[in-house]
């Protein structure tokens, strides 16, 4: 079973949390990030994206050191405070644009569980991105965004979260992307032991978003094997709360000759069948894809032997 432990969070006071909180959805471009940073000089982006404000090119280490100074400044002004005792943090987000609500819990996971395969991954990672995030973590000494993980549904966990949400929240605010956020503390010894017990009944955690953050924390611990570096922050949701949107890629600039005999070329790795012309097929099961060109629409299903090979590489 994976380890899940409480911790003493470094977090904004209630009056500053809305300003300090970074936007929870991707910006369309760098200009939007800069506009937000210029408008709000308290945002967490001042920890991670100082380089965007500079007109002079310098090593990333320089900018991450500036991020660390930003944190020290906020701690000195007591806009950021560290909790006096360890706890778990129940977090609820309401997306009014989609009508979806997510309620889960934040705590620490053990980097060693990544190699034990009780924290399961489904993506390969890029070394360049791992190194970038390693430097960010090493120089700022904070992980401001928890890794999103899933777990199998548990009635005991659902009941625990429902009980926590009956109390007055520590935070209740709206971020600039119009999402509503609430946070509750679980920090009494009786409560934290109860959380540890019910989560200790789970066989595994599943990484939903944050493979590179996981890899960078493991890299950080391997290079700096201190007890404090062994654990990293995660946000756990049960499997019933996940909503996976379609993910599309547009490829342009291809020469017409490359599309000749497309079915034959693709059939090396996929089972190929035709779909309604002009409409993009939406996958209905694992290892299935839709491919749309000007001339045809195809359903692609990864061949069984390749699927097994990929799974072996990812889960090993």
C-alpha positions, -999 to 999 in steps of 0.1 A, spaced: 0 0 0 12 36 -7 23 59 21 1 89 28 12 112 56 2 147 70 25 177 68 30 213 79 20 233 49 35 267 41 4 287 29 -10 322 26 -31 338 52 -68 340 43 -66 376 33 -39 369 7 -49 335 -6 -69 347 -36 -41 369 -49 -14 343 -42 -32 315 -59 -22 310 -95 -47 305 -123 -58 268 -124 -61 265 -161 -35 269 -189 -29 303 -203 -32 306 -241 2 322 -245 31 338 -226 16 373 -229 -14 363 -208 10 350 -181 29 383 -181 -3 404 -180 -15 384 -149 19 389 -132 19 426 -139 -17 430 -126 -11 409 -95 23 411 -78 14 385 -52 8 355 -75 27 322 -71 40 327 -106 66 350 -90 81 318 -76 81 298 -109 82 323 -138 105 352 -128 124 346 -161 94 359 -181 98 394 -166 135 397 -174 149 413 -206 183 397 -200 189 360 -205 204 343 -174 206 307 -162 174 292 -147 191 289 -114 192 327 -111 155 331 -116 146 302 -93 168 318 -66 147 350 -71 116 328 -66 131 316 -33 137 353 -23 100 360 -31 89 333 -7 113 345 20 99 380 16 63 368 20 73 347 51 90 378 66 58 399 61 38 370 75 17 368 43 29 332 42 29 311 74 38 275 81 12 255 101 23 247 136 14 210 134 10 185 106 -23 179 90 -42 169 59 -61 194 38 -95 187 23 -99 207 -9 -130 213 -29 -132 231 -63 -164 241 -81 -160 249 -118 -191 270 -125 -184 270 -162 -188 233 -165 -209 226 -134 -184 201 -121 -173 198 -85 -143 180 -72 -136 171 -35 -104 154 -24 -76 155 1 -40 168 1 -11 151 19 24 138 13 34 107 -7 67 88 -6 90 91 -36 102 55 -30 67 43 -37 72 53 -73 98 25 -77 77 1 -57 49 5 -82 23 13 -56 21 47 -72 13 38 -108 21 58 -138 9 57 -174 32 82 -192 69 83 -201 87 115 -191 113 138 -208 146 143 -192 148 180 -201 115 187 -183 125 166 -153 157 186 -150 138 219 -153 114 209 -125 142 195 -104 160 229 -105 128 247 -96 123 224 -66 159 225 -55 163 263 -55 129 274 -43 125 245 -19 87 244 -24 63 224 -45 34 248 -50 12 225 -71 3 190 -58 5 160 -82 -30 149 -90 -36 112 -82 -66 90 -83 -76 60 -61 -104 34 -62 -137 45 -47 -140 40 -9 -172 46 11 -151 52 42 -131 79 24 -162 96 10 -178 97 45 -146 111 60 -145 140 34 -182 147 38 -177 151 76 -147 174 71 -167 197 48 -194 202 74 -170 225 93 -162 261 86 -135 262 58 -101 278 63 -103 292 28 -133 301 6 -125 323 -24 -128 326 -62 -97 326 -85 -93 348 -116 -106 319 -138 -139 321 -119 -135 288 -100 -146 285 -65 -122 271 -39 -126 258 -4 -101 242 20 -106 225 54 -79 215 79 -77 180 94 -50 184 121 -60 168 154 -41 136 162 -74 116 163 -84 130 128 -50 125 112 -48 89 125 -83 82 110 -72 96 76 -41 75 77 -61 44 85 -87 47 58 -61 56 31 -40 28 43 -66 4 31 -59 14 -6 -37 -8 -27 -24 19 -50 -25 55 -61 -27 64 -98 -10 95 -113 -35 115 -133 -15 147 -139 21 153 -128 43 126 -141 72 151 -146 67 165 -111 69 130 -97 100 122 -117 117 155 -106 110 148 -69 125 114 -73 155 130 -90 158 156 -62 158 129 -35 183 107 -54 207 137 -56 199 151 -21 188 120 0 176 139 30 144 128 49 127 161 41 132 154 3 117 120 4 80 132 4 61 153 -20 26 169 -21 -3 151 -38 -40 158 -42 -61 126 -41 -95 122 -58 -115 90 -60 -121 74 -94 -157 85 -97 -148 122 -98 -125 121 -129 -137 136 -162 -114 130 -191 -119 154 -221 -109 146 -257 -73 153 -266 -66 164 -302 -35 169 -323 -35 188 -356 -7 180 -381 -3 203 -410 22 209 -438 23 173 -449 30 166 -486 0 149 -503 23 120 -512 27 111 -476 -11 104 -473 -11 80 -501 -16 45 -489 -23 58 -454 -43 28 -442 -15 4 -452 12 25 -435 -8 28 -403 -19 -9 -402 16 -19 -392 8 -8 -357 -30 -5 -357 -61 -23 -366 -77 1 -391 -114 5 -400 -134 33 -417 -157 57 -400 -183 83 -413 -165 105 -438 -160 141 -425 -166 131 -389 -140 125 -362 -144 92 -344 -144 95 -306 -127 66 -288 -149 44 -266 -122 21 -251 -85 20 -242 -59 21 -269 -83 34 -295 -79 66 -316 -97 86 -343 -79 100 -373 -95 125 -397 -81 137 -430 -97 156 -459 -105 123 -476 -114 98 -449 -121 92 -413 -105 62 -396 -108 42 -364 -74 31 -351 -70 4 -324 -35 -4 -312 -25 -40 -319 -24 -63 -289 13 -71 -290 23 -34 -291 -2 -26 -263 14 -52 -241 49 -39 -250 40 -3 -242 23 -13 -209 54 -32 -199 77 -2 -206 54 22 -187 46 0 -156 81 -15 -151 
